[in-house]
Amino acid sequence: MYLNCHSYYSMRFGTFSEIELLELAQKNNVDTVALTDINNTSACLNFIRKAPDYNIKPIVGIDFRNDTHSLYIGLAKNNNGFRELNTFLSSALHQKEKLPHRAPPLTDCFIIYPYEQAITMRLSQLSTNEYIGVSRKDLNKLPFSSLKNMLYKCVILQPVTFRTKKDYNTHRLLRAIDMNVLLSQLPEKEQACFSEKMVPSEEIKQLFSQYTSIIENTRSLQQQCNIKFDFSKNKPSLNKKSYTNDRKKDYILLEQLCGEGLIYRYKTLSPSQKIIDRLTKELELINRMNFVSYFLINWKIIKYAREKKYYYVGRGSGANSIVAYLLRITDVDPVELDLYFERFINSHRTSPPDFDIDFSWKDRQDITRYIFDTFGHNHVALLGTYITFQYKGVVRELGKVFGLPKFEIDKLSNQDYEYETLDHISKLVLLYGELIQGKPNYISIHASGILISEAPIHNYSATNLPPKGFSTVQFDMIIAEDIGLYKFDILGQRGLAKIKDTLEIIRYNQPDHPPFDIHDVNVFKKDKHINALIRNAKCLGCFYVESPAMRMLLHKLKTDSYLGLVAASSIIRPGVAKSGMMREYILRKHDTSRTNKAHPILLKLMPETYGIMVYQEDVIKVAHYFGKLSLDEADVLRRGMSGKFRSREEFKIVKQRFISNCRNEGYSEKVIYEVWEQISSFAGYAFPKGHSASYAVESYQSLFLKTYYPLEYLVATINNGGGFYMPEVYIHEIKLLGGIIHTPCINNSNYLAVIKGKDVYLGFMMLRNLETKTSELFLSERSINGEFLSLEDFINRVSISIEQLSILIKIGAFNYTNKTMSELLWVAHLNLNTLTNPHPKTQNSLFTDKPIEYTPPKINRSLLEIAFEQIEALGYPLQGYFPLLKNTPVNKTTTKHLPFYINKNIDIYGFLITTKRTTTSHGHRMIFGTFLDQTGGIFDTVIFPNTLKKYKLKGKGIYRIYGKVVEEFDFLSIEISKVVKQDYIQDPRYT
């Protein structure tokens, strides 16, 4: 009897999940339920998947609304009806149009108009598939309405949005958040009625007992709705089945491409038998499991990328494949690295291997467009993801809804309070914040996933159309895999753009330098200068190896090889550190006798990593050989370590089997649970070895450029928005390496930074308040008619406002004229206003205005004034912040002095460049902070919970730090006991 039920995927409206809806229905003896979220189908597939577990027949549909006004409910009679609903909703969402008040003809759907809507529209003629819905609150009105003679077209339409009063209160708060109004000002029309609750099946029948025809109509409608999807373990893939539209031709093409790849990769017509055996084994399994088209589609994508000269890196578990290596999807040789075949693919696995293909962030958009155009917009969509309410955000939103002042909201958001001291309203914020936390807030786009389906994508979901113009399904990766849709991962990253841009910069800045092949990574792996950078952790700006955590790990490991970097790329992931195995790995690397602590089976499985699980495939190895699980069960275990899947019943069964098998093997409980802790703590985070190897290749490419072309590489880094740190950190590094930094210059700078010898001219993109169209205008004029001879010449040739011109003058863009800022501003204001320069002249004009005679004032600026101008324009001063301190540092202590203070207290000044907030095993907060000293040296600190209660790092700035220098594996850091933020001088421009 329930044909209009909402889950919390009715965003900022519904209050519980689709699973909780099934539990509610079971509790109320309801055997058929229709899930109809508002303009959304996110929960439909999982609702269908889980309904049989509750002995409930699922019906799915959509509650079509304009804002909160319900127009009609569409129910799918069958799978084609679901497609019709999805297509209709998607069209409206894509066009950003209001839905029509009357539903279009949808042959395999039922359309139900709510009672009030039917009255408003004065419905009298209905199609065979159209009905009028009557809820319990409408019953008293029905006998006196114009619809009393249309009972043969009426059905029960009792909406379900709440379970309890608490749900109702949560709903009202969500509506106020959505409307951005105080709860007291929330309009009644924006809220659902409190009667939208489920009551037992017999009770709803009793309420409608005098309208037996309505009950019968409802039952008949329910019986006619039947929708099915295959969620079985051996379900067929719904991906595009064939690349050439003929599976035999697909396989012939794959074999041909692999043959060509053998020659390209191994430079011989007779590769080793080991290579041939590996290739034969892979091809046979790929063909048997119908993954051929998956490989060919990835090949097609990277073939286009190579034609366009786009840089890319192929990674993921697919990097364990020799077929992927031969197709040039990846650049990692699995034979050379002895990559574990079963992580890539095994006969028990139903899903294809993962290929994560990274492109430059500048090229990714075109790659995505190419995929949509090549495989058809009706068959391609981006994968969705749910952005949920998080603690800080929901507390801030609820604080505003309840009308709390900002300082109280900040206190709650930062968890800077004692609960007992809070007032009633603040406690309500925390109470309902806990209820709302974790609920979906809105649908976003998965970081990389693209679906390419055999059938139209609307068979499975409605689609949104985000600003970039690519259709996006309304479900996430987990649901996609449940029905057999497997994503292609297309990512954008700045590291590749930095490499490509560096090569262009080298060409113009060092045109006579001999060429080199950036893809010849084998040469880089053996370069002692590059490996020295890794060993000494001098990797600022380099892909994946510049963060404080990675710098610390490399320093402790003292690694100076490609394989060492491959291992480090996975060890750094959260799980290994969390399990304590990162530290144990370092200990065993430096003292191999400690490997005796490893279980003999684990040491035999993973001798290269001293018996410690480092890579994702290690989980499969241990589960299979140590825990005696099948490869299929081992893969369930691996997948189950991440997020949503961990709560699935199949994962829990496999976990129990692992423990049971280990007991049968005679392992002690201590050993069993130690191994299980290792697996559970990091499997969801760790990389496959091939994935780590791919990352290490890109790291070596960037390290090569940093070693031999440091200035060019760092210019490319700031042109791509920096890296792990703020752009000013890389500008500082340029200065340390001998570069000379210039503010943007009208005649020497471009939109991006440029380098001329060792002179680096910052780009106009770095000026925060300069409009892009302004810089495009004068750069175009300079390109056509040459450099600007003076400010007057600039004004004469470029149409620009006084505000925009002032930005350029104040940052020093006209310093080449040898005039002071005051002189230049005088000229600008005298010659330029909104009326005097509507049509600038060019150098080719026949006539020019006679210059105005004047004697401007000449006022020289101090270095401090210049620094504050730079802060205003760029966000930071090029000379650094130390000269701006109100009180000169009382010491000159730097990172060079740290070795003399081991286990002693130190007093040092540092400029904060990054922090990482984390919690101890007991849930107490602590902070890692990284600083630049007075000479630009980097040092690391930690603030433990007890100190953090007294002292806080209050954002960017210079701090005076007191603490003890500690050493671990030759890595020095400071345990802070006291930290005081230092004040800057007052802005001299206004004093």
NUGU-123345 format. One record per residue (C-alpha): x, y, z; residue in one letter. Coordinates in steps of 0.1 Angstrom, whole numbers, padded with zeros to 4 digits, always signed. Example, Ala and Ser with C-alpha at 12.3 -4.5 7.8 and 13.67 -1.06 7.14 Angstrom:
<nodes>
+0123-0045+0078a/+0137-0011+0071s/
</nodes>
This chain:
<nodes>
+0000+0000+0000m/+0030+0022+0001y/+0037+0037-0033l/+0056+0069-0023n/+0085+0062+0001c/+0115+0084+0005h/+0150+0076+0015s/+0177+0100+0025y/+0187+0102-0012y/+0158+0126-0014s/+0186+0150-0007m/+0181+0174+0023r/+0146+0160+0027f/+0146+0122+0035g/+0159+0110+0068t/+0168+0073+0066f/+0184+0049+0042s/+0168+0025+0017e/+0179-0004+0040i/+0162+0012+0070e/+0131+0016+0048l/+0131-0022+0042l/+0135-0028+0079e/+0106-0004+0086l/+0084-0022+0061a/+0092-0056+0076q/+0084-0044+0111k/+0050-0032+0099n/+0042-0064+0080n/+0043-0046+0046v/+0051-0070+0018d/+0054-0045-0011t/+0071-0012-0011v/+0078+0015-0037a/+0109+0036-0033l/+0103+0069-0050t/+0129+0095-0041d/+0125+0131-0052i/+0140+0136-0086n/+0166+0109-0078n/+0173+0072-0085t/+0204+0068-0064s/+0190+0041-0040a/+0169+0022-0065c/+0193-0006-0075l/+0205-0013-0040n/+0169-0013-0028f/+0161-0040-0055i/+0192-0059-0045r/+0184-0060-0007k/+0146-0063-0008a/+0145-0102-0011p/+0165-0104+0022d/+0134-0089+0039y/+0108-0109+0019n/+0096-0076+0003i/+0087-0071-0033k/+0105-0039-0045p/+0089-0013-0068i/+0110+0016-0079v/+0101+0050-0093g/+0105+0087-0090i/+0087+0114-0070d/+0087+0142-0097f/+0088+0176-0081r/+0094+0212-0089n/+0113+0223-0058d/+0092+0207-0030t/+0059+0207-0049h/+0050+0171-0059s/+0036+0169-0094l/+0033+0131-0099y/+0049+0098-0089i/+0062+0076-0117g/+0064+0039-0110l/+0082+0015-0133a/+0061-0015-0144k/+0093-0032-0156n/+0129-0025-0166n/+0118-0006-0197n/+0096+0016-0175g/+0126+0023-0153f/+0145+0034-0184r/+0116+0056-0195e/+0115+0073-0160l/+0153+0078-0160n/+0153+0093-0195t/+0125+0117-0188f/+0140+0129-0155l/+0175+0132-0171s/+0162+0154-0199s/+0148+0179-0174a/+0179+0178-0152l/+0202+0183-0182h/+0182+0212-0195q/+0178+0227-0160k/+0141+0230-0168e/+0110+0228-0146k/+0091+0196-0150l/+0058+0198-0169p/+0026+0197-0147h/+0014+0167-0167r/+0035+0137-0172a/+0044+0127-0208p/+0033+0094-0222p/+0054+0067-0206l/+0040+0033-0218t/+0057+0011-0192d/+0051+0033-0162c/+0022+0041-0139f/+0017+0078-0132i/+0000+0088-0099i/-0011+0124-0093y/-0013+0133-0056p/-0048+0143-0045y/-0040+0181-0041e/-0023+0182-0075q/-0052+0164-0092a/-0077+0190-0076i/-0055+0219-0087t/-0052+0206-0123m/-0090+0197-0123r/-0081+0163-0137l/-0111+0145-0153s/-0095+0125-0182q/-0068+0100-0173l/-0049+0076-0195s/-0050+0038-0187t/-0017+0041-0168n/-0026+0073-0149e/-0041+0073-0114y/-0050+0097-0085i/-0033+0091-0052g/-0051+0095-0019v/-0033+0097+0014s/-0047+0092+0049r/-0049+0130+0054k/-0070+0133+0022d/-0097+0108+0032l/-0119+0134+0050n/-0119+0156+0019k/-0125+0129-0007l/-0164+0127-0003p/-0168+0164-0009f/-0144+0168-0038s/-0148+0166-0076s/-0128+0133-0074l/-0155+0113-0056k/-0168+0101-0090n/-0133+0089-0100m/-0128+0063-0073l/-0121+0037-0101y/-0089+0057-0108k/-0078+0062-0073c/-0050+0044-0054v/-0036+0046-0019i/-0007+0071-0019l/+0005+0073+0017q/+0040+0090+0016p/+0066+0078+0039v/+0094+0102+0050t/+0097+0097+0087f/+0097+0070+0114r/+0097+0091+0145t/+0094+0126+0158k/+0132+0128+0158k/+0131+0120+0121d/+0106+0148+0116y/+0128+0172+0135n/+0158+0161+0114t/+0138+0166+0082h/+0129+0202+0092r/+0165+0210+0100l/+0176+0196+0066l/+0150+0217+0049r/+0162+0248+0067a/+0198+0240+0057i/+0187+0236+0021d/+0167+0269+0022m/+0195+0287+0042n/+0170+0301+0066v/+0165+0301+0104l/+0145+0271+0116l/+0119+0295+0129s/+0115+0311+0094q/+0112+0278+0075l/+0080+0281+0053p/+0054+0253+0059e/+0052+0246+0022k/+0089+0236+0023e/+0082+0208+0049q/+0066+0175+0046a/+0035+0168+0067c/+0041+0149+0100f/+0016+0123+0088s/+0041+0109+0062e/+0048+0078+0083k/+0044+0041+0078m/+0018+0023+0098v/+0011-0015+0099p/-0004-0030+0068s/-0037-0039+0084e/-0041-0004+0099e/-0037+0013+0065i/-0063-0011+0050k/-0086-0003+0079q/-0083+0034+0072l/-0094+0029+0036f/-0119+0001+0045s/-0149+0020+0031q/-0131+0025-0003y/-0126-0012-0013t/-0121-0002-0049s/-0091+0020-0040i/-0075-0009-0021i/-0081-0032-0051e/-0067-0007-0075n/-0036-0003-0053t/-0031-0041-0051r/-0036-0045-0089s/-0010-0017-0096l/+0015-0034-0072q/+0011-0068-0089q/+0017-0053-0123q/+0051-0039-0113c/+0080-0063-0117n/+0116-0052-0121i/+0147-0074-0120k/+0184-0070-0121f/+0210-0097-0118d/+0231-0092-0087f/+0244-0128-0086s/+0280-0136-0081k/+0284-0148-0117n/+0264-0121-0133k/+0274-0110-0168p/+0292-0077-0173s/+0271-0049-0186l/+0301-0031-0201n/+0304-0027-0238k/+0307-0063-0249k/+0328-0059-0281s/+0352-0034-0295y/+0347-0043-0331t/+0312-0056-0327n/+0326-0091-0332d/+0343-0109-0303r/+0364-0131-0325k/+0377-0101-0344k/+0384-0085-0310d/+0406-0113-0299y/+0425-0114-0333i/+0431-0076-0329l/+0444-0081-0293l/+0468-0108-0304e/+0481-0086-0333q/+0486-0056-0310l/+0505-0078-0285c/+0527-0091-0312g/+0536-0055-0322e/+0541-0046-0286g/+0566-0075-0281l/+0589-0059-0307i/+0584-0024-0294y/+0590-0033-0257r/+0617-0060-0260y/+0635-0049-0292k/+0636-0084-0305t/+0616-0109-0326l/+0625-0137-0301s/+0617-0127-0266p/+0624-0151-0237s/+0603-0181-0231q/+0593-0166-0197k/+0578-0136-0215i/+0560-0158-0240i/+0546-0181-0213d/+0533-0151-0193r/+0517-0136-0224l/+0500-0168-0235t/+0486-0174-0200k/+0472-0139-0198e/+0457-0139-0233l/+0439-0172-0227e/+0424-0160-0194l/+0415-0126-0207i/+0396-0142-0237n/+0380-0169-0215r/+0367-0142-0191m/+0354-0119-0218n/+0377-0090-0209f/+0391-0085-0244v/+0370-0054-0252s/+0379-0039-0218y/+0416-0040-0228f/+0409-0028-0263l/+0389+0002-0251i/+0417+0012-0228n/+0441+0008-0257w/+0419+0030-0279k/+0419+0058-0253i/+0457+0058-0249i/+0462+0055-0286k/+0443+0088-0290y/+0464+0103-0262a/+0496+0094-0280r/+0483+0108-0313e/+0476+0141-0294k/+0511+0139-0277k/+0494+0138-0243y/+0515+0124-0214y/+0499+0096-0194y/+0507+0070-0168v/+0488+0037-0166g/+0486+0022-0131r/+0462+0001-0109g/+0462-0037-0107s/+0462-0037-0145g/+0499-0026-0142a/+0506-0062-0132n/+0497-0073-0167s/+0521-0080-0196i/+0492-0074-0221v/+0487-0039-0207a/+0525-0034-0209y/+0526-0045-0246l/+0495-0023-0255l/+0514+0006-0239r/+0486+0012-0214i/+0513+0009-0187t/+0551+0014-0187d/+0558-0013-0160v/+0572-0046-0171d/+0556-0073-0149p/+0582-0099-0158v/+0611-0077-0148e/+0594-0068-0115l/+0579-0103-0110d/+0545-0088-0104l/+0519-0111-0089y/+0496-0124-0117f/+0467-0132-0095e/+0463-0096-0083r/+0458-0086-0119f/+0434-0114-0129i/+0424-0149-0118n/+0398-0174-0130s/+0376-0168-0099h/+0374-0130-0105r/+0343-0117-0122t/+0353-0080-0125s/+0380-0068-0150p/+0413-0055-0137p/+0417-0019-0127d/+0434+0005-0150f/+0439+0039-0135d/+0451+0061-0164i/+0465+0095-0153d/+0466+0124-0178f/+0477+0159-0173s/+0450+0180-0157w/+0451+0201-0189k/+0443+0171-0212d/+0418+0151-0191r/+0388+0171-0203q/+0396+0163-0240d/+0402+0127-0232i/+0368+0125-0215t/+0351+0143-0245r/+0368+0118-0268y/+0354+0088-0248i/+0318+0102-0249f/+0321+0110-0286d/+0337+0076-0296t/+0314+0053-0276f/+0282+0073-0277g/+0266+0097-0253h/+0237+0073-0246n/+0262+0046-0235h/+0287+0066-0215v/+0285+0084-0182a/+0307+0096-0154l/+0303+0077-0122l/+0287+0094-0093g/+0297+0097-0057t/+0279+0109-0026y/+0292+0138-0006i/+0280+0133+0029t/+0275+0157+0058f/+0307+0158+0078q/+0310+0169+0115y/+0324+0204+0109k/+0301+0213+0080g/+0269+0200+0096v/+0277+0217+0129v/+0282+0250+0111r/+0250+0246+0091e/+0230+0237+0122l/+0245+0265+0141g/+0233+0290+0115k/+0198+0273+0114v/+0195+0277+0152f/+0207+0313+0150g/+0239+0308+0171l/+0265+0336+0169p/+0297+0329+0148k/+0320+0325+0178f/+0298+0298+0193e/+0296+0280+0160i/+0334+0281+0157d/+0337+0267+0192k/+0314+0238+0184l/+0330+0232+0150s/+0365+0231+0164n/+0354+0209+0193q/+0368+0235+0216d/+0343+0232+0244y/+0333+0213+0276e/+0299+0196+0270y/+0286+0203+0305e/+0290+0241+0300t/+0270+0242+0267l/+0235+0257+0266d/+0204+0238+0254h/+0206+0251+0218i/+0243+0241+0215s/+0235+0206+0227k/+0207+0203+0202l/+0232+0213+0175v/+0255+0184+0186l/+0226+0160+0190l/+0211+0165+0155y/+0246+0170+0140g/+0253+0134+0150e/+0220+0122+0134l/+0227+0141+0101i/+0264+0133+0099q/+0271+0107+0073g/+0238+0113+0054k/+0241+0123+0017p/+0243+0160+0011n/+0245+0160-0026y/+0257+0139-0056i/+0291+0147-0070s/+0314+0132-0096i/+0337+0102-0089h/+0373+0113-0091a/+0380+0092-0121s/+0353+0067-0130g/+0337+0065-0164i/+0311+0039-0174l/+0308+0025-0210i/+0278+0003-0212s/+0264-0021-0239e/+0228-0010-0232a/+0218+0027-0228p/+0230+0041-0195i/+0194+0051-0186h/+0186+0015-0182n/+0203+0018-0148y/+0200+0053-0136s/+0189+0089-0143a/+0218+0112-0150t/+0228+0147-0139n/+0247+0171-0161l/+0274+0190-0141p/+0289+0222-0154p/+0316+0205-0175k/+0288+0189-0196g/+0293+0152-0191f/+0264+0130-0180s/+0268+0115-0145t/+0249+0086-0131v/+0232+0090-0097q/+0249+0059-0081f/+0284+0051-0069d/+0311+0026-0077m/+0298+0000-0053i/+0263-0001-0068i/+0278-0001-0103a/+0299-0032-0096e/+0268-0048-0080d/+0250-0049-0113i/+0280-0055-0134g/+0291-0021-0146l/+0329-0017-0142y/+0345+0017-0145k/+0373+0030-0166f/+0395+0053-0145d/+0406+0085-0162i/+0423+0109-0138l/+0439+0143-0141g/+0471+0152-0122q/+0495+0181-0122r/+0527+0160-0121g/+0524+0150-0157l/+0517+0186-0168a/+0548+0198-0148k/+0569+0172-0167i/+0556+0182-0201k/+0558+0219-0194d/+0594+0216-0182t/+0604+0201-0215l/+0589+0231-0233e/+0607+0255-0209i/+0640+0237-0214i/+0636+0241-0252r/+0633+0278-0251y/+0656+0285-0221n/+0684+0261-0231q/+0679+0257-0269p/+0714+0244-0275d/+0712+0217-0248h/+0714+0181-0262p/+0680+0163-0264p/+0671+0135-0240f/+0643+0110-0238d/+0621+0116-0207i/+0606+0081-0211h/+0640+0064-0209d/+0635+0058-0172v/+0660+0029-0170n/+0688+0054-0174v/+0674+0076-0146f/+0671+0046-0122k/+0709+0041-0124k/+0718+0078-0121d/+0737+0084-0088k/+0728+0120-0086h/+0691+0113-0088i/+0694+0085-0063n/+0713+0108-0040a/+0682+0132-0040l/+0660+0102-0029i/+0685+0090-0003r/+0688+0125+0012n/+0650+0132+0008a/+0657+0164-0012k/+0626+0160-0034c/+0607+0192-0030l/+0584+0196-0060g/+0588+0160-0072c/+0558+0138-0078f/+0546+0118-0048y/+0579+0121-0029v/+0578+0157-0016e/+0553+0155+0013s/+0566+0157+0049p/+0556+0121+0055a/+0574+0108+0024m/+0604+0129+0031r/+0606+0114+0066m/+0602+0079+0053l/+0628+0082+0026l/+0652+0097+0051h/+0646+0068+0075k/+0649+0042+0049l/+0680+0057+0032k/+0667+0041+0000t/+0685+0050-0032d/+0670+0026-0057s/+0640+0022-0079y/+0627-0008-0061l/+0632+0009-0028g/+0611+0038-0040l/+0584+0014-0053v/+0581-0001-0018a/+0581+0034-0002a/+0552+0044-0024s/+0530+0018-0008s/+0545+0018+0027i/+0535+0055+0030i/+0498+0047+0026r/+0478+0051+0058p/+0472+0014+0067g/+0508+0002+0069v/+0517+0031+0092a/+0486+0025+0113k/+0494-0012+0118s/+0529-0004+0131g/+0544-0023+0102m/+0560+0008+0086m/+0583+0011+0116r/+0589-0027+0116e/+0598-0025+0079y/+0624+0002+0085i/+0639-0018+0114l/+0641-0050+0093r/+0656-0031+0064k/+0684-0018+0086h/+0688-0050+0106d/+0679-0081+0085t/+0683-0104+0115s/+0649-0090+0127r/+0632-0109+0098t/+0634-0139+0122n/+0604-0123+0139k/+0583-0129+0108a/+0562-0160+0105h/+0581-0185+0082p/+0552-0187+0058i/+0549-0149+0056l/+0587-0146+0050l/+0585-0172+0023k/+0556-0153+0006l/+0572-0119+0009m/+0610-0121+0011p/+0616-0089-0008e/+0597-0069+0019t/+0611-0089+0049y/+0578-0108+0055g/+0557-0077+0059i/+0526-0070+0038m/+0534-0039+0018v/+0514-0043-0015y/+0478-0051-0021q/+0486-0084-0037e/+0503-0094-0004d/+0468-0096+0011v/+0458-0121-0016i/+0490-0141-0011k/+0485-0143+0027v/+0448-0150+0025a/+0454-0178+0000h/+0485-0195+0012y/+0484-0186+0049f/+0447-0184+0055g/+0438-0212+0030k/+0411-0191+0013l/+0403-0196-0024s/+0416-0169-0047l/+0380-0158-0051d/+0375-0155-0013e/+0409-0137-0011a/+0397-0111-0036d/+0365-0106-0016v/+0387-0100+0014l/+0408-0075-0004r/+0378-0056-0017r/+0361-0058+0016g/+0388-0037+0033m/+0375-0005+0017s/+0345+0014+0030g/+0310+0003+0022k/+0319-0033+0012f/+0333-0041+0047r/+0298-0043+0062s/+0286-0067+0035r/+0276-0102+0047e/+0299-0119+0022e/+0329-0101+0037f/+0320-0111+0072k/+0317-0148+0061i/+0351-0147+0045v/+0366-0131+0076k/+0353-0159+0098q/+0365-0185+0073r/+0400-0170+0074f/+0401-0173+0112i/+0387-0208+0111s/+0411-0220+0085n/+0441-0205+0104c/+0430-0224+0136r/+0427-0256+0116n/+0463-0250+0104e/+0474-0249+0140g/+0484-0212+0142y/+0482-0196+0177s/+0454-0171+0184e/+0481-0144+0188k/+0496-0151+0154v/+0461-0153+0137i/+0450-0120+0151y/+0483-0103+0144e/+0481-0113+0108v/+0444-0103+0106w/+0452-0069+0121e/+0478-0063+0094q/+0454-0073+0067i/+0425-0053+0081s/+0445-0021+0088s/+0459-0015+0054f/+0444-0036+0026a/+0419-0009+0017g/+0447+0017+0014y/+0477-0002+0000a/+0487-0001-0036f/+0492-0030-0059p/+0529-0033-0066k/+0524-0025-0103g/+0506+0007-0093h/+0535+0017-0070s/+0559+0009-0097a/+0540+0032-0121s/+0541+0060-0095y/+0578+0055-0090a/+0584+0059-0128v/+0568+0093-0127e/+0587+0102-0096s/+0620+0093-0113y/+0610+0115-0143q/+0604+0145-0121s/+0635+0138-0100l/+0656+0137-0132f/+0643+0172-0142l/+0648+0185-0106k/+0684+0172-0107t/+0695+0186-0140y/+0670+0213-0148y/+0659+0225-0114p/+0649+0261-0123l/+0630+0251-0154e/+0612+0224-0134y/+0603+0247-0106l/+0589+0273-0130v/+0567+0246-0145a/+0557+0237-0109t/+0545+0271-0100i/+0528+0274-0135n/+0507+0243-0125n/+0496+0258-0092g/+0524+0243-0071g/+0524+0208-0057g/+0520+0196-0021f/+0529+0230-0008y/+0519+0266-0015m/+0534+0283-0046p/+0555+0306-0024e/+0575+0275-0011v/+0586+0267-0047y/+0595+0303-0054i/+0616+0302-0023h/+0633+0270-0036e/+0640+0288-0069i/+0659+0314-0050k/+0679+0289-0030l/+0689+0272-0062l/+0703+0304-0077g/+0672+0317-0096g/+0664+0355-0095i/+0628+0362-0089i/+0611+0392-0106h/+0576+0404-0100t/+0553+0403-0131p/+0567+0426-0159c/+0546+0441-0187i/+0573+0433-0213n/+0590+0402-0199n/+0561+0382-0183s/+0534+0361-0198n/+0502+0348-0183y/+0524+0320-0169l/+0558+0325-0154a/+0588+0325-0178v/+0625+0320-0173i/+0653+0338-0192k/+0686+0323-0181g/+0683+0324-0143k/+0658+0353-0143d/+0623+0341-0134v/+0595+0365-0142y/+0563+0356-0124l/+0532+0353-0145g/+0501+0375-0145f/+0480+0345-0134m/+0496+0349-0100m/+0481+0384-0094l/+0450+0376-0074r/+0428+0405-0084n/+0439+0409-0120l/+0412+0398-0143e/+0421+0372-0169t/+0405+0392-0197k/+0427+0422-0188t/+0460+0402-0191s/+0448+0386-0223e/+0441+0420-0237l/+0475+0435-0232f/+0494+0403-0239l/+0477+0401-0273s/+0485+0438-0280e/+0522+0432-0271r/+0523+0401-0293s/+0509+0420-0323i/+0525+0455-0319n/+0556+0449-0298g/+0568+0458-0263e/+0554+0488-0244f/+0579+0518-0245l/+0564+0535-0214s/+0533+0537-0192l/+0519+0563-0216e/+0524+0540-0245d/+0506+0512-0226f/+0477+0535-0218i/+0475+0546-0254n/+0473+0510-0267r/+0453+0491-0241v/+0418+0497-0229s/+0421+0492-0191i/+0404+0505-0160s/+0423+0525-0134i/+0417+0497-0108e/+0433+0471-0130q/+0462+0493-0141l/+0469+0502-0104s/+0473+0465-0096i/+0500+0463-0123l/+0518+0495-0112i/+0518+0485-0075k/+0533+0451-0081i/+0561+0466-0102g/+0550+0456-0137a/+0564+0490-0150f/+0596+0490-0131n/+0616+0489-0164y/+0606+0526-0169t/+0628+0535-0139n/+0600+0556-0124k/+0587+0553-0089t/+0553+0539-0081m/+0540+0573-0071s/+0551+0588-0104e/+0534+0560-0123l/+0502+0562-0104l/+0502+0600-0110w/+0505+0594-0148v/+0478+0567-0147a/+0453+0589-0129h/+0461+0619-0150l/+0457+0601-0183n/+0431+0575-0176l/+0396+0574-0164n/+0364+0558-0176t/+0357+0586-0201l/+0391+0594-0217t/+0402+0560-0231n/+0373+0543-0248p/+0392+0535-0280h/+0430+0529-0274p/+0453+0536-0303k/+0480+0513-0316t/+0515+0520-0327q/+0502+0520-0362n/+0479+0549-0357s/+0485+0580-0379l/+0478+0604-0351f/+0485+0603-0314t/+0474+0627-0287d/+0500+0652-0276k/+0513+0641-0242p/+0501+0661-0212i/+0529+0681-0195e/+0532+0675-0158y/+0557+0671-0130t/+0547+0642-0109p/+0558+0638-0072p/+0587+0614-0067k/+0582+0593-0036i/+0604+0563-0030n/+0589+0532-0014r/+0607+0512+0013s/+0613+0475+0010l/+0587+0469+0037l/+0560+0488+0017e/+0569+0468-0014i/+0566+0436+0007a/+0530+0445+0018f/+0521+0454-0018e/+0533+0419-0028q/+0512+0403+0000i/+0481+0422-0013e/+0488+0412-0050a/+0504+0378-0048l/+0494+0366-0013g/+0530+0365+0000y/+0562+0387-0001p/+0590+0376-0023l/+0616+0385+0003q/+0599+0362+0028g/+0581+0370+0061y/+0610+0372+0085f/+0619+0408+0076p/+0583+0418+0085l/+0585+0406+0121l/+0576+0432+0147k/+0604+0419+0170n/+0636+0407+0155t/+0643+0370+0163p/+0665+0367+0194v/+0685+0338+0179n/+0697+0326+0145k/+0691+0289+0151t/+0685+0269+0119t/+0680+0233+0108t/+0718+0230+0106k/+0719+0233+0144h/+0695+0204+0150l/+0721+0176+0152p/+0737+0195+0182f/+0705+0195+0201y/+0695+0158+0200i/+0676+0149+0232n/+0680+0186+0242k/+0657+0215+0241n/+0659+0240+0213i/+0646+0275+0206d/+0640+0281+0169i/+0619+0303+0146y/+0599+0289+0117g/+0574+0299+0090f/+0546+0273+0089l/+0542+0258+0055i/+0519+0228+0061t/+0502+0209+0089t/+0487+0174+0093k/+0460+0169+0120r/+0455+0133+0133t/+0444+0115+0164t/+0462+0091+0187t/+0450+0055+0192s/+0429+0069+0221h/+0412+0095+0200g/+0432+0125+0212h/+0441+0152+0187r/+0477+0159+0177m/+0494+0179+0149i/+0524+0175+0127f/+0538+0208+0115g/+0564+0216+0088t/+0583+0249+0089f/+0610+0269+0070l/+0637+0283+0092d/+0653+0318+0087q/+0676+0305+0059t/+0649+0285+0041g/+0658+0251+0056g/+0629+0227+0063i/+0622+0212+0097f/+0595+0190+0111d/+0576+0191+0144t/+0550+0173+0163v/+0526+0187+0190i/+0513+0159+0212f/+0478+0161+0228p/+0488+0175+0262n/+0507+0204+0246t/+0480+0209+0220l/+0456+0217+0248k/+0477+0248+0257k/+0492+0258+0224y/+0478+0259+0189k/+0491+0265+0154l/+0469+0294+0143k/+0474+0293+0106g/+0501+0306+0083k/+0528+0327+0099g/+0561+0327+0118i/+0562+0309+0152y/+0588+0308+0179r/+0591+0271+0188i/+0605+0256+0220y/+0609+0218+0222g/+0631+0188+0223k/+0650+0175+0192v/+0644+0138+0188v/+0661+0113+0164e/+0647+0082+0148e/+0667+0064+0121f/+0688+0096+0116d/+0656+0116+0110f/+0654+0147+0132l/+0623+0164+0144s/+0611+0186+0172i/+0586+0176+0199e/+0571+0210+0207i/+0565+0220+0243s/+0556+0256+0236k/+0549+0276+0205v/+0541+0313+0201v/+0530+0330+0170k/+0550+0361+0162q/+0534+0395+0152d/+0543+0414+0121y/+0548+0451+0119i/+0519+0473+0110q/+0514+0478+0073d/+0536+0509+0066p/+0514+0520+0038r/+0487+0530+0063y/+0508+0542+0092t/
</nodes>
